[in-house]
Amino acid sequence: VNALKNVSFTLKKGESLGIIGKNGAGKSTILKLISKITYPNSGKITAYGRIGAFIELGAGLHPELTGRENIYLYGAILGMKKREIEEKFDVIVDFAEIRKFLDVPIKKYSSGMYSRLGFSVCAFCDPDILLVDEVLAVGDINFQKKCLNKMHSFAGEKTIIFISHNLDSVKSICSKVIFIEKGEIKKTGKPKTVIDYYIKYSTPGPS
């Protein structure tokens, strides 16, 4: 099965791209390719700068290690130096709201705590390109808002690729949107235009 077919796009520094579509459309595969978790069978991907990829819940985190140890581990995976992690350590912990559980193995964390820790390290690794998948959906509503506000603060500075079924969030964060269906781009353009097309496309007609 070809997960993607003739998918091509270019993003400039500071632009934010939303990718929408049904489950299984190929959205997450795009992020895995950009972050080099997966390699393409054909074609080429070029990305300039540090990539912060928050794609799969728990990716880059080790369940047997504590929250404290995982901040150093995940930070190193994302390309941070030890001194850089130390400088940002308290900010990461406070943003993730896990200070009371900092020295607890994360296998005892809830999925929401996993999400908070992973996103926090990713957001504060000072990425040039931030890749965020639907994994934010497991956090509580207040933390989701916190994450969205953080992404808003990156506007114009960081390049963001954001996958979400929350179309309002996509509309508020992204400067352009791609609608993908069965591995192919169906429409690209301004958020409202593409989202309206997607809703109409996905809404069953009268029987």
Summary of the structure (lengths in Angstrom):
residues: 207
radius of gyration: 17.4
end to end distance: 31.4
largest distance: 62.4
contacts: 631
relative contact order: 0.21
helix: 43%
strand: 15%
